[in-house]
Structure formats: structure tokens, C-alpha cells
Amino acid sequence: MNPHFFFQGKLPREESASAFLATLLEQRADFRSFFFGNIGDKEPQSPCQVKTEHRNVDIRVEYSSAKVVCLIENKVRPGAFRTDQIVLYYKDELSTSADSRIIVILVVPYEGKGGSEMTRLTKHQDFRPMDAGYRVSWGDLAKFCDLLQQEDLHGEFVREGFNCVLKMIDDAAQEKYPLIGGREIAHEIAQAAFQALKQEFPGTGFRLWRGKDFFTIYTIDTDVTIYVDLNFRVDNKTPYTPLEIPDRHHITATLSTQFNLSAKGKRNQQLKEEWDRIKKNGEYDVAHLGLHRLVGKWFKREVPVYGDATLLEKQLVDMGRSVIKGLEKYL
């Protein structure tokens, strides 16, 4: 049984890897024993229940009769750590499982990663002496394959699963602007707005593009090219992690709309002459959206925003809808 399809398609990389890890933890006692031995702790001697994406935690393993809860946060991208993420998960679990020992395990892409995150947890004022925090790398976990017997019916699934995860980690390290550290949240917002505009305007072609500090939805094969942008501040070092997207609920960004005559539109002499007259004014008022001022060759309008992902998605769609309708005679 080869799990390669498990790691392809639209399922996010970390979710794929988490699902694979959760499957091993749930269904293989020998892997659980290896896992706990690798982190330097003892597996509780009681049945366990494994859940994924439980209150935002990638994997939660509960040994109810032993009163032990394991919170496992999985990272396959080198820069995917968010400040105090595991501290928040720990405190949330502590509020509902105060009578249980809580073990927090950070599964990292490479050995040595995640040290500062784990230190912030174990040094936190709310961290109890009875609890524990550990790091383990995917490379160390993959050594479980060395213990598999030839007659193991699921050996291929395990070996190929680890191979896929390790390849995923290597590929992620090569990405220029990876979907980590808040950029994945910005991508989710832009992707949802992109799909909404495509559905609302089926006769207009759209594309979605990402750069270091933006996602943009733009029109294609139209006489006027329109950009609807989600912009955000980023660190000045690779992987250019967003600075003001700590989670889905507290996002600081700038939304902008801009437009200019396209190469296709410039071939229409009448339209080109009309557009030249418009540009001489230096501004263009889009109904239900606002005044766009000429910046270089583009009419542009920017709006700073702060809110959650749902609010930003709605505002991005509303702005896109207004600018498209406001310029529809040129499209």
C-alpha cells in the first residue's frame, strides 16, 4: 500500500503530514512506544484516543484513565513557527484538563528547530512542574522504518509515508515565499475572494498571484486590467514572514484596487484616446468604492484594515465587485 496520493492534491502539506502521523499513533502500538522513547518519556499504560485538528491543535492524544493528554504540533516548513502558539494551546488545554498531566510535543522539520518556542512554553509562569515539553524531528521519527520487519503488512505505507513527508520538508525549504507564519492565512483570504469573484463574474477571466508581501487577484483578457490586492508587512529576511498576521483573528493589512489600460485595450484606438483623456484628470471615481488617483501609470486606491479573516475576505470581495462593476464598460 503506497500513500503517495495522500500527500498530493489540494490538502495542505502540514495537514497531510499530521494525518499520517495521527494514523501511526492511533493504529500502531509499536510506533507509539518508539515515539515516546524518542522524546524521552514513557507512554501511559492505558488505551488512547487520537484526534486531529482538535481546538486548533494538530494532534491530541488522550489517555483518559491515566489522566494524560498529549498535544502534538507538527511543522514541516522551516519558518512555520508562530510566537507563543504552543503556549496558547497549552493554556487552553490546561483550562479544561487541569487534573491531567499535559505533554506538549513539537514535531519539527529539522533537528534544532523550535528551540525558542519550546523554551517560551517551559519557562512560562503557568507551566506546571508535572507537565512536559519536547521536540522531535521528522528525521528522527523516520528511523522507525529501520525497525520494520519484512513481513509487516503495512511496511510500505509507513516507509513511503515518511519518504513523502521528508520530501515535502525538502521542497518547502526551497520555496521563495512559503505559506507559513501567517502567509497561509493571507492566502486563504485571497483564495476565497478569488473564488467568489470568479463565481460572481463568470464572463471575466481572473488569476491569483502571490509575492513577498502581497496576494493579488487580477483580470485577464480584458481591455482594462484590474488588480485587487491584499498587502501586508513582512520581515526583511527569508522566508519574509508576515509581521502582523499572528492568527486569523488579528490581522493588520492594506487592501488596494488599481487599474490601467491593458495591452489588448491599447490596440483599440478609440478606447486608447478615451483613456488618455481620463489619465489627464489624474483621478477616477469608482462608484460605491471611491476616488482612485493616478500613481505612475495606474489608478490606485488603498485602505488600511484591521480585523479577522472573515472581515478581510468580505472587504476584498466587496472592493473587487465594486471596481469590476465600476469599470465594466471597459472590460
C-alpha positions in Angstrom: 0.0 0.0 0.0 1.6 3.3 -1.2 0.3 6.5 0.4 1.7 8.9 -2.2 -1.8 10.2 -3.2 -2.3 11.1 0.4 0.3 13.8 0.0 -0.8 15.2 -3.3 -3.6 17.4 -4.5 -5.1 20.3 -2.5 -4.7 19.0 1.0 -2.2 21.4 2.8 1.2 19.8 3.5 1.1 20.1 7.2 -2.4 18.6 7.4 -1.3 15.7 5.2 1.8 15.0 7.4 -0.4 15.4 10.6 -2.9 12.9 9.3 -0.1 10.4 8.5 1.4 10.8 12.0 -2.0 10.6 13.7 -2.7 7.3 11.8 0.5 5.8 13.0 -0.2 6.9 16.6 -3.7 5.5 16.6 -3.1 2.3 14.8 0.4 1.1 15.7 1.3 0.4 19.3 4.9 -0.2 18.3 5.1 3.3 16.8 3.6 4.9 19.9 6.3 3.1 22.0 9.0 4.3 19.6 7.6 7.8 19.6 7.6 8.2 23.4 11.0 6.6 23.6 12.3 9.1 21.1 11.2 12.1 23.2 12.5 10.5 26.4 9.2 9.9 28.1 7.0 6.9 29.0 3.8 6.1 27.2 1.0 5.8 29.7 -0.3 2.3 30.2 -3.9 2.8 29.1 -6.0 3.0 25.9 -5.7 6.2 24.0 -7.9 8.3 21.8 -6.4 10.2 18.9 -8.0 13.4 17.4 -6.8 15.7 14.7 -7.4 19.5 14.5 -8.8 19.5 18.0 -9.3 23.1 19.0 -6.6 24.1 16.5 -4.0 21.6 17.8 -2.8 19.4 15.0 -3.0 16.1 17.0 -4.4 15.4 20.5 -3.8 12.1 22.1 -5.7 11.4 25.4 -5.0 8.6 27.8 -8.1 9.2 29.9 -7.7 6.5 32.5 -4.1 7.6 33.1 -5.1 11.2 33.1 -2.5 12.2 30.5 -3.1 14.5 27.4 -0.5 14.8 24.6 -0.7 17.9 22.4 1.3 17.4 19.2 2.1 20.4 16.9 3.5 19.4 13.6 5.7 21.6 11.4 7.1 20.7 8.0 8.2 24.2 6.9 11.4 25.7 8.4 9.8 29.1 9.2 6.3 28.0 10.2 6.5 28.8 13.9 4.3 31.4 15.4 5.2 33.2 18.5 3.6 31.7 21.6 1.5 29.3 19.5 2.2 26.3 21.7 1.9 28.4 24.8 -1.7 29.3 23.8 -2.5 25.7 23.1 -1.1 24.6 26.4 -3.1 27.2 28.4 -6.3 26.3 26.5 -5.8 22.6 27.4 -4.9 23.5 31.0 -8.2 25.3 31.4 -10.2 22.1 30.6 -7.8 19.4 31.8 -6.3 20.7 35.0 -6.5 17.3 36.6 -4.4 15.7 33.8 -0.7 15.7 33.0 -0.1 17.6 29.8 2.7 16.7 27.4 3.4 19.1 24.6 5.4 17.7 21.7 6.7 19.9 18.8 7.4 17.8 15.7 9.9 19.9 13.7 11.2 19.6 10.1 14.9 19.5 11.2 16.8 18.8 14.3 17.5 22.0 16.3 14.3 23.8 15.1 11.7 25.1 17.5 14.0 25.6 20.5 12.9 29.1 21.4 9.2 28.2 21.0 9.6 25.3 23.5 11.7 27.4 25.9 8.9 30.0 26.0 6.5 27.2 26.9 8.5 25.5 29.6 9.6 28.9 31.2 6.1 30.3 31.1 4.7 31.2 34.5 1.7 28.9 34.0 3.7 25.9 33.1 3.4 23.2 35.8 6.3 21.0 37.0 4.2 17.9 36.4 3.9 18.7 32.7 6.5 18.3 30.0 7.5 19.8 26.7 9.6 18.0 24.0 10.9 18.4 20.5 11.4 15.7 17.9 12.4 15.9 14.3 10.7 14.1 11.4 14.1 12.7 10.5 14.3 11.0 14.0 10.7 9.7 13.6 11.6 8.2 10.2 14.1 6.0 11.9 11.1 3.9 12.9 11.4 2.4 9.4 14.6 0.7 10.4 12.6 -1.4 12.9 10.0 -2.7 10.4 10.0 -6.3 9.7 9.9 -7.6 6.2 6.7 -9.4 6.8 5.0 -6.2 8.1 1.8 -5.9 6.0 1.8 -2.1 6.3 5.5 -1.6 6.0 5.3 0.0 2.6 2.7 2.5 3.8 4.9 3.5 6.7 8.1 3.8 4.6 6.6 5.7 1.7 4.7 7.9 4.1 7.9 9.0 5.8 9.6 9.4 2.4 6.8 11.7 1.3 7.0 13.8 4.4 10.7 14.2 4.2 10.5 15.1 0.5 7.7 17.6 1.5 10.1 19.2 4.0 12.9 19.5 1.4 10.5 21.0 -1.1 9.2 23.5 1.4 12.7 24.7 2.2 13.1 25.6 -1.5 10.0 27.8 -1.7 10.8 31.6 -2.0 7.6 32.8 -0.4 6.2 29.8 1.6 2.8 29.7 3.1 3.9 29.9 6.7 3.9 32.3 9.6 0.6 34.0 8.6 1.1 34.0 4.9 -1.1 30.8 4.8 -3.9 32.9 6.4 -3.5 35.7 3.8 -3.5 33.0 1.1 -6.8 31.6 2.5 -8.4 35.0 2.4 -7.2 35.8 -1.1 -8.2 32.3 -2.4 -11.7 32.6 -1.0 -12.1 36.1 -2.5 -10.7 34.9 -5.8 -13.3 32.0 -6.0 -16.1 34.4 -5.0 -15.3 36.9 -7.8 -14.9 34.1 -10.3 -18.3 32.8 -9.4 -20.0 36.2 -9.4 -18.4 37.3 -12.8 -18.2 34.1 -14.9 -17.6 36.1 -18.1 -14.4 37.7 -16.7 -11.1 35.9 -16.5 -9.2 36.0 -13.2 -5.8 34.9 -11.9 -4.4 34.8 -8.4 -0.7 35.6 -7.7 1.4 35.9 -4.6 4.6 37.8 -3.9 6.8 38.6 -1.0 4.3 40.9 0.7 1.0 40.6 -1.2 -1.6 38.5 -2.8 -3.3 39.9 -5.9 -6.4 38.9 -7.9 -6.2 40.3 -11.4 -8.2 40.2 -14.6 -7.0 38.7 -17.8 -8.0 39.2 -21.5 -9.8 42.5 -20.6 -9.4 45.9 -22.1 -8.6 47.3 -18.7 -6.5 45.2 -16.3 -7.8 45.4 -12.7 -5.8 44.4 -9.6 -7.4 43.7 -6.2 -4.6 43.4 -3.7 -4.1 42.1 -0.1 -0.9 43.7 1.1 1.0 43.1 4.4 4.2 43.9 6.1 6.9 41.2 6.2 10.3 40.5 7.8 13.2 41.6 5.7 14.9 38.2 5.8 13.8 35.0 4.2 11.3 33.5 4.3 9.8 37.0 4.6 7.4 36.1 7.3 4.4 38.4 7.7 4.8 40.7 10.8 1.1 41.5 11.5 -0.8 38.3 10.9 -0.4 36.4 14.2 -3.6 34.5 13.8 -6.9 34.5 11.9 -8.5 37.0 14.4 -5.9 39.8 14.5 -4.8 40.8 11.0 -3.4 44.2 10.0 -3.1 44.7 6.3 -3.8 47.1 3.4 -6.4 46.4 0.7 -6.0 48.1 -2.6 -7.6 48.3 -6.0 -5.7 49.6 -9.1 -6.3 49.5 -12.8 -4.8 50.5 -16.2 -5.4 50.1 -19.9 -4.2 46.6 -20.9 -2.1 45.7 -24.0 -5.3 44.5 -25.5 -7.1 47.8 -24.8 -4.3 49.8 -26.3 -4.9 48.2 -29.6 -8.4 49.8 -29.6 -7.5 53.3 -30.9 -10.9 54.8 -29.7 -10.5 53.4 -26.3 -6.9 54.4 -26.1 -7.8 58.0 -26.8 -10.6 58.0 -24.2 -8.2 56.5 -21.7 -5.6 59.2 -22.4 -8.3 61.8 -21.6 -9.1 60.0 -18.4 -5.5 59.9 -17.3 -5.1 63.7 -17.9 -7.6 64.2 -15.0 -5.3 62.3 -12.7 -8.1 60.6 -10.8 -11.1 58.3 -11.4 -14.1 58.0 -9.1 -15.3 54.4 -9.0 -19.0 54.2 -7.9 -19.6 52.7 -4.4 -15.8 52.4 -3.9 -14.1 55.8 -4.1 -11.6 58.0 -5.7 -8.6 56.4 -7.4 -5.6 58.6 -8.0 -3.1 58.2 -10.8 0.2 56.8 -9.5 2.6 56.3 -12.3 0.6 54.6 -15.0 -2.0 53.1 -12.7 -5.1 54.5 -10.9 -4.8 53.3 -7.3 -6.7 53.4 -4.0 -5.5 51.9 -0.7 -7.4 51.2 2.5 -5.7 50.1 5.8 -7.7 47.4 7.6 -7.6 45.5 10.8 -9.8 42.6 11.7 -10.3 38.9 11.3 -10.0 36.7 8.2 -13.8 36.8 7.6 -13.9 40.6 7.6 -10.9 40.9 5.3 -12.3 38.4 2.8 -15.6 40.2 2.7 -13.9 43.6 2.2 -11.7 42.2 -0.6 -14.7 40.7 -2.4 -16.7 44.0 -2.0 -13.9 46.0 -3.3 -13.4 43.7 -6.2 -17.1 43.7 -7.0 -17.3 47.5 -7.0 -14.2 48.1 -9.2 -15.3 45.5 -11.7 -18.8 46.9 -11.9 -17.5 50.4 -12.0 -15.3 49.7 -15.0 -17.5 47.0 -16.7 -17.9 49.1 -19.8 -14.1 48.8 -20.4 -13.9 45.1 -19.7 
